Amino acid sequence: MNLSELWRLYEEDKRIQGFSSATIRRTRLWSSEKKYETNIICIRTELLRGLKETLRPTFTFTITNDYKQN
């Protein structure tokens, strides 16, 4: 079951419970915003992880060769 199928079932359940269509739309909007924020966090995490992996050899070289800046 994918996320859109779960959302459809959730909407049906909330309609049966008597929630207004406006409330369901607001919940859908909130859910979309949270998914967007989560994706941004995941992208940032992956970029940071990639940056660490890229820079690690440079830092390792600097530390092992006792590089000092004047």
HUVEN-V398711 format. One record per pair of residues at least 24 apart in sequence whose C-alpha atoms are under 8 Angstrom apart, sorted by the first residue. I is the first residue (numbers start at 1). J is the second residue. Records with the same first field share a line. If there is no record, write none. Layout:
I->J ; J
//
This chain:
none
//
